[in-house]
Amino acid sequence: MNLIEDLLPTKSNARPARRNYFEILVKLQRAARWLGMFLLLSVLSTGYEANAAHSWSAERGVIQTVDYTNSSVTILEKKKVAETFIWNSGTWFRQKTPKPGASWISRLFSLGEKTTTDSLRPGRTVWIYYRREYGRSVAHEIVVMLPAPQSIPCRLISKKTGGILSRAA
């Protein structure tokens, strides 16, 4: 039924004026409640979209330059695009070294060791977790990926004969 048709008295639904006024008031309150909920929902969803622009992102690349005076690092991404990130006093620095024979799950969940900005050197691969603030990419965490340690050939020499006992590959 239409709201306006319900409000207008006809011969079939003619009621005393007082009861009709009360029904109109209840229907207006219900409509105002629905309007208020709709406005609240639209305001909340707009705020969520505005905050979504400040969500965290991650980039992987190779360090090109490190500027300690401006607290910035420029990396070259896989897309061959150079991007500059700045760090502040709240930025975490970690370095990961893959352990030989470790499973991919342990590599994925390992945090690495804490380090300082001294581990940022050109040519090293890094993961940078950042977010955009006022048009700048501010790093929250920088993870330096160090190469896996190489096995060093070792020769065991016999004390008695002075000859080679075995050779490690």
C-alpha positions in Angstrom: 0.0 0.0 0.0 1.1 3.5 -0.7 1.9 5.7 2.3 -0.1 8.7 1.0 -3.1 6.5 0.3 -3.0 5.2 3.8 -2.9 8.7 5.3 -5.9 10.0 3.3 -9.2 9.1 4.9 -11.7 7.4 2.6 -15.2 6.1 3.3 -14.0 2.6 3.8 -11.2 3.5 6.2 -12.7 6.5 7.9 -11.7 6.6 11.5 -11.8 9.1 14.3 -9.4 12.0 13.7 -7.3 11.3 16.8 -6.5 7.7 15.8 -5.7 8.7 12.3 -3.3 11.4 13.6 -1.5 8.8 15.8 -1.0 6.4 12.8 0.4 9.3 10.7 2.8 10.1 13.5 4.0 6.5 13.9 4.6 6.2 10.1 6.5 9.4 10.0 8.7 8.3 12.9 9.3 5.0 11.1 10.3 6.8 7.9 12.6 9.1 9.9 14.3 6.1 11.5 14.9 4.5 8.1 16.3 7.8 6.7 18.6 8.2 9.7 19.9 4.6 9.3 20.5 5.2 5.6 22.4 8.5 6.2 24.5 6.8 8.9 25.3 3.9 6.6 26.3 6.3 3.8 28.5 8.4 6.1 30.3 5.3 7.5 30.9 3.8 4.1 32.3 7.1 2.8 34.7 7.2 5.7 35.9 3.7 4.9 36.7 4.5 1.3 38.7 7.6 2.4 40.7 5.5 4.9 41.3 2.7 2.3 43.7 5.0 0.5 46.0 4.8 3.6 46.3 1.0 3.5 49.6 -0.7 3.6 51.4 -1.9 0.5 54.6 -3.9 -0.2 57.2 -3.5 -2.9 60.2 -5.7 -3.8 63.2 -4.3 -5.6 66.9 -3.7 -5.8 68.4 -0.8 -3.9 69.7 1.9 -6.3 70.7 4.7 -4.0 70.6 5.4 -0.2 70.4 9.0 1.0 71.1 9.1 4.8 70.7 12.9 5.1 67.1 12.8 3.7 66.4 9.3 5.1 65.4 7.9 1.8 66.1 4.9 -0.3 65.4 4.5 -4.0 64.7 1.0 -5.3 64.3 -0.4 -8.9 61.2 -2.6 -9.1 60.6 -5.5 -11.4 58.6 -3.2 -13.6 61.9 -1.2 -14.2 60.4 1.7 -12.3 62.5 3.5 -9.7 60.6 4.6 -6.6 61.8 6.5 -3.6 60.7 5.7 0.0 61.5 7.6 3.1 62.0 6.2 6.6 61.4 7.8 10.0 62.2 6.9 13.6 59.3 4.3 13.7 60.7 2.3 10.7 61.8 -1.2 11.5 64.9 -2.6 9.7 65.4 -6.3 9.4 67.6 -8.6 7.4 66.9 -12.1 6.3 69.4 -14.7 5.3 68.0 -17.9 3.8 69.1 -21.0 5.7 70.3 -23.8 3.5 67.8 -26.7 3.5 65.0 -24.7 5.2 61.5 -25.3 4.0 59.5 -22.5 2.2 57.2 -22.3 5.2 60.0 -21.5 7.6 61.4 -18.9 5.2 58.0 -17.3 4.9 57.4 -16.9 8.6 60.9 -16.1 9.7 61.2 -12.5 10.9 64.9 -12.2 10.4 67.3 -10.3 12.6 67.0 -6.7 13.6 69.5 -4.4 11.9 70.1 -0.7 11.2 70.3 1.5 8.2 73.9 0.4 7.6 72.6 -2.8 6.0 71.1 -0.7 3.2 73.6 -0.9 0.3 73.1 -0.5 -3.4 72.6 -3.8 -5.2 70.8 -5.6 -2.3 67.3 -6.9 -2.7 64.7 -5.5 -0.3 61.1 -5.8 0.7 59.6 -2.4 1.7 56.2 -2.3 3.5 54.9 1.2 3.2 51.9 3.5 2.9 51.3 6.7 1.1 51.1 9.8 3.4 50.6 13.2 1.9 51.9 12.1 -1.5 55.1 10.4 -0.1 55.8 6.7 0.4 56.7 6.3 4.0 58.3 2.9 4.9 57.0 1.1 8.0 59.4 -1.9 7.6 62.4 -2.5 5.4 63.6 -6.1 5.1 67.0 -6.6 3.5 67.3 -10.0 1.7 70.9 -11.2 2.0 72.2 -13.9 -0.3 72.4 -17.5 1.0 75.8 -18.3 2.5 78.0 -20.2 0.1 79.5 -23.4 1.3 83.3 -23.0 1.5 85.4 -25.9 0.2 87.3 -27.4 3.1 90.2 -29.8 2.9 91.1 -32.1 5.7 94.8 -32.7 5.9 96.2 -35.7 7.7 98.7 -34.8 10.5 100.7 -38.0 9.9 101.1 -38.0 6.1 100.2 -34.4 5.3 97.9 -35.7 2.5 94.3 -34.7 1.7 91.8 -37.0 3.5 88.5 -35.6 1.9 87.2 -32.7 0.0 83.9 -31.1 0.8 81.9 -29.8 -2.2 
